[in-house]
Amino acid sequence: MNNEEKWSDKYNEIANGAKNIKSRIDKDDLVEDLKDSFKNTIENTTQLIKNIIQNIESTVSDKEIKKETKEVVNYINSELKNLLYETENKFTEVFNLDSVFEEE
């Protein structure tokens, strides 16, 4: 192998390394953006549920209707918590798998 081929190979290795680094940085930024967006969605949903409960408390006068409505809202809240827990576990699994594959 002559010097030109050696330099060409080294250049290709460096170029590929730079592409991999850029890809990794872009992927990390995307993951962070996704995490931030997910966190904001959770916070907004939490605030909405609190507002619904406050509105029920302040506007509904019938005790039975108030009780039933709050039960429905609490059920929805419980389902959302379960969904968030499942989603968090899926994210964790995916990102941990990515880490394992990247190390190989």
Contacts in CASP RR format, 6 or more apart in sequence:
PFRMAT RR
TARGET T0000
AUTHOR 0000-0000-0000
METHOD contacts of the structure
MODEL  1
MNNEEKWSDKYNEIANGAKNIKSRIDKDDLVEDLKDSFKNTIENTTQLIK
NIIQNIESTVSDKEIKKETKEVVNYINSELKNLLYETENKFTEVFNLDSV
FEEE
1 9 0 8 1.000
24 102 0 8 1.000
31 95 0 8 1.000
38 87 0 8 1.000
38 91 0 8 1.000
42 84 0 8 1.000
45 80 0 8 1.000
49 73 0 8 1.000
49 76 0 8 1.000
49 77 0 8 1.000
49 80 0 8 1.000
52 73 0 8 1.000
53 70 0 8 1.000
53 73 0 8 1.000
56 66 0 8 1.000
56 69 0 8 1.000
56 70 0 8 1.000
56 73 0 8 1.000
57 66 0 8 1.000
60 66 0 8 1.000
60 69 0 8 1.000
END
